[in-house]
Amino acid sequence: MKSNKMPIQVWILTLAAFAIGTAEFVIAGILPQIAQSLSITEGQAGYLISAYALAIVFGGPILTIYLARFNKKAVLASLMVLFIVGNLMSAFAANYQVLMWSRVITGLVQGPFYGIGAVVATSLVSEKLAGRAVGQMFAGLTLANVLGVPGGTWIGLEFGWHVTFLFVAGFGLFAMIFILSGIQSTGHTEAKSSAMQLKAFKNPMLLMSLAITVFAWSGFMTLYGYIAPIAMHITGFNENAVTWILVVVGVGLIIGNTLGGRSSDVNLQKASVYWALAMIVSLVLVGLAVNNQWLFVAAVFVFGVASFANVPAMQLRVMNHGGEGQELAATANISAFNLANAFGGLLGGIVIDSQLGASMIPFAAVVIPVIGLIVIVAANRRELRPLMA
């Protein structure tokens, strides 16, 4: 029986999402330290973001097709084991190459975990709570940006960035224990065959929904991945202040995720347009505020709210068009998010190492999301057309 309240299993998925989100985004806080420690440029350090993201893009769907046949509890627990291994490799990485490979291994976990986890979350609640269930799970990502990323940044400053990854591995162990003790082995719908799931991708609306995620989300990591160097080199903050700036952004992400989940349940089409436009505007505001510390902090808070309010709408839209392949569709959307993240990490790295410099990163981040907004408008028209006929 589906619940009209948020069950404890969704909160367990939130905890795991917190660990994974910390692993993904903590690079934003320790990027200058890694660059200095390994004698590489900050742009090269930023490519670690792209490597992690590309592992999700290509590895996520393949792993999901294979793992969908197995018990979901065992799959989620096994993915957390791989997550722990990857972060331990990062913690003991002695050079750039080993760190790069460790990020690839860790990145393989995120797609299938979030994709399968999102399907599990929505299967546990009534239809009217579907958006909030997805939002609740992804709240782990936002909480990671309030506590995990700033905490990891502080640990890196105090004890070195290697220790940061040790703590992330510890979070993964904690999450795995709760998955083993709290997620039921039965009670979830059985996964469809691989061929059945792949048929979902014949739906043009699913492909359009994935395109929305790629284009509209690309601005997020272009800016977020380079907040530390922008704050330090352009706005004039010291490295200790970066921790608190990340907390401010993280609070914005939590508020945005909550607003996005609720607004998506009310009207998915309107929420998609509104929040995509809001993120574009917020990037411009950050670009205009880089030379004033107080305005910069206010602008990155607005950016946090506007950016993560997009997440529930993007994930729910894809799942609505996933048909018989919801697990694979949901995972493909995680790949779409991270294709955008990979592009963002690459674009930010190119800009910061060029003559344009870090101050131009927010403006560079705007270009592709504008295309995403256009695709959202087109998708909304196609979705509403049957209702108007």
N, C-alpha and C positions, 0 to 999 in steps of 0.2 A: 504493500500500500504506500502510495506516494504521500510525503509529508507536506503539510501547510506551514511548517516551521523549518528552520534551517537545522538539519540533523548534525550530530557530532562528527559523522564521517566527512562532511564538507569542510568542517574546521580542521580535521586532520590533513585533508588535501591542501588547505590554506597553509598549514605549517610546512608541508613539503615544498609548496610553491615559494615560501619565504626563503628556505635554504637554497633553492635553485636560483631564485631571483637575486639573492646576495652574491652567488657565484658569478652570475652574468654581469651585474652592474658594478661590482666592487672595483673593477678596473678603472672606472671613472674617477675614483678617489685616490688610487695609488699609481696612476699612470705616470706622473712625473718621477716618482721614486723608482719605478721599474726602469724607466728610460735611463736615469742616472746610474742605477746599479749595474745594468747590463751594457752601458756605454752605447746606447742607441738613441735615435731622435725620438721626440714625442710622437711624431707621425708614425714611425715604425712601431712604437709601443701601441699606438691606436689600432694597428693592423691585427693585434691580438683580439680585438673586438670583432673584426671581420672574420677571423678564423673560427671563433666560437660560433658566430652567427651562421656561417656557411656550413658548419657541421650539422647544425639544426636543419638548414634548408634542404640539404641532400640526404643526410642520414635519417632524419626524423620520419619521413613518409615510408622509406624502405623498412626501417625497424618496426613501424606500426603495422605494416602489411604482414610482417612475419609474426609479431607479438600478439596480434588481434585474436589468434586462435587459442591463446592460453588464458588461464584464469587471471582475472584482472588484479586481484590482490598479489599474486605471485609476480606478475609483471611489474607492478608499481614498486614492490620491494626490491626486485632484481635491478631495476633502473637506479634505485637509490644506492645500491652497492657499487654500480659503475660510476655513479656520481662521486662517491667517497674516494674511489681509486683515482679518478681524474684529479681531484683536488689535492690528494696526497702527492701526486706527481708534480703539481704546480708548486706545492710547498717545498719540495726538495729539488726543484729545477735549478741547475747550475748555469744554464745558458739560455739564450733566446730560443734556440731550436727546440729544446726540451719543453720549455714553457709553452711554445706554440702548439706542440703536439698534445700537451696535457689539456690545453684549452679545447682542442678538437674533440678529445675523448669526453670531456665534461659536457661539451655542447651536444653530443649525441643523445644525451639523456632528455633534454628539455622538450623536444618536439613530441615524442611519444608519451611522455609523462603528462604534459599539459593537455594533449589531445585526448588521450584515454581518460585522464582525470576529469576533464570537462564533461565528457559523456556520462561518466559515473555520477558526477555532481548533479546534472540535470535529471538523471534517472531516479534520483532519490527524492525529488520535490515535485509538487504540482506544476502544471504548465505555466500558471500565472507567476510562479517564482523562478522560472528558468533563467531569466536575465540576472536576477539577484544571486542565484546559485553560482553562475559563471563569474559574476562580479565578486562574490565572496571568495571563490577560489583564487582569483587573480588579485584579491586583496593581499595575498601573501607576497606578491610582487611589490605592491605599494608599501607594505610594511617593511619589506627588505630595504627599500629606499629611505625609510625613516630611521630604522634601527640597524639593519645589517650593513648597508653600505657606509654610513657614517661611522659605525662601530668598527668595521673593517679598516676604514681609513685611519681612524685613531690608533688602532692596533699596529698598522703599518708604520705610522709615524713614531710610535713608541718602541716597537720591537722589531720592525722590519717587515717588508711585504710578504716574505715567506711565511711568517707566523699568521698573517691574515688568512692564508689559504688553509692552514691547519685548523683554524677556528671554523671555517666554512665546512671542512670535512666533518668536524664535530657536529655541526648543525644537521648535516646529512644523516649521520648516525642516529641522532635523536629522532629525526623524522621517520627513518626506517623502522625504528622500534615501535613508534605509534601506528604506523601502517600495519605492521604485523599483528599488533594487539587490538586495533580498532576497526579496520576495514574488513567487512565480511567477504568470505570466499564465494558466497552465493548471493542471489537476490538482485543481480544486475543482468541486463539483457545479454544474450549470447552474441558475440561478434559475427557478422556475416562473412561469407567467403571473400577471398581476395578479389576474385573476378567481380563479385557483386559490389564490393566497395569501389572498385575502379570504374564501374559503370556510372557512378554518381558524377564523374567528371565529364560526362557527355552533356550535362546540364549547363547551358551557357550562363545561367544566373550564378551558378557556383563559381565558374571561372571569373566572372565579373566581380563577384564578392571577394575573391582572392586578390584580384588586381587592385581593388579598393584598399585592401590592407597594405599591399606593397607600396603603392604610390602615396596614400594619405599618411602612412606611418613613417615614411623615410626621414622626415625632419627631426624625429625624436632623438635618435642616437647621434645624428650629425651634431646636435648641440650638447646633449647630455654627456656623451662620451668625452667631451672636451671642456666641460665646465671648470675643472681644476686649472688647466693652463690659462683659460680665459680669465678666470677670477684672479689668478696670481700675476699673470704677465700684463694684462690690459687694465683690469679694474683696480689692481693694487692691493689685494688682500694677501696676507701671509698664508703659508701652507696650513697652519693650524685652523684658520678661519674656514677653510674648505669643508671641514667636517660639518660645521654648523650650516653652511650654505646647502650642503646635501640634505641635512635634516629639514630645512625649509622647503626644498624641492619635494622631499618625500612626503611631508604633510600635505602639500598640494596634490600629490599623486593619490593619496588616500581619499581626500575630498573628491577629487575628480572621478576616481573609480566608483565611489558611492553614487555620485550624481549620474554618472554614465549608466550604471546598472538600472537605476530607477527610471531614468528618462527613456531607456531602451524598452523597458516593459510597458511604458505608456505609449510611445510612438517611435518605433525603430527608425523609420525613414527620416523624421524630423530630427531625431537625436543625432543621426549620422551626419547630416548636413551641418547642424549647429556646431557640433564639437570639432569637426574637421576645420571649419572656418575659424573657430576660436583658437585652435592650435596655430594656424597660420598667422593670425593677428598677434598671438603671444610671442612668436619667434621674432617678428618685427620689433615688438616692444623690447625684447632682450637686446637686440642689436642696437636700438637707440639708447639703451640705458647703460652700456658697458663702461662708460667713463664716469659714472656716478655710483658709488657703492650702495647707497640706500635704495636708489631706483633699480639697480641691478638685482638686489635681493628680492624686491617686490616683483620685478618682472619674471624672475625665474620661478617664483611661487605661482604666479598666474600661468606660466608655461607648464608647471607640474599639474595644476588642476585641469587645464585644457587638454593636455596630451593624453593623460590616462583615462579621461572620460570617454575617449574613443574606443578603448579596449573591449568592454562588454558588447557594444554595438557591433563592432567588427567580428567578434567571435560568434555572437548569436546569429548574425546574418548568414555566415558561412554554414553554421549548423542547421539553420532553417532550410537551406538549399542542398544539404548533404544527402538527403534521401536515405537509401539503404547503406550508405557509407559514412555515417556520422563520425566514427572514430578516425578514419583516414582524412575526411574533410576537415575535422577539427585540428588534426595534426598538420595537415597541409597549410592551414591558416597560421599555425605557429611558425612553420617554415616561411610563410609570406611575411610575417612580422620580422623574422630574422634575416630574410633577404633584404628588407628595408634597413635593418640594423647593420648588415654587412656593407651595404652601399653607404650608409651614414658614416660608419667608421672610416671607410675609404675616402669619402668626400672630405670629411673633417680633417683627416690626416694630410690630404693633398693641399688643402687650403692653409693649414697651420704651418706646413713646411715651405709654402710658397711666399712670394713677396706680398701677397694680400694680408697674411698674418691672421692671428686668432680672432681679431675684432670683426672679421668678415664672415666668420662661421655661421652666426645666426641668420644672416641674409642669404647665404648659400643654401641654408637648410630649408628655405621657403619654397624653392622652385618646384620640386617634384610634388609636394603636397597639394599644390594648386591643381596639378593634373588629377590627383586623387579626388579632389572636390568635384571636378567636372564629371568623373566616372560615377561618383556617388549620385549626383543629380540624374544622370542617365539611367542608373540602376533603379532609382526610386520611381522613375516614370514607367519603367518596364514592370515593376512589381505592382504598381497601382493601376496599370492599364486594365487587367482583368476585372478589378473592382468597379471600374468606371464603365465597363462595357454593358 
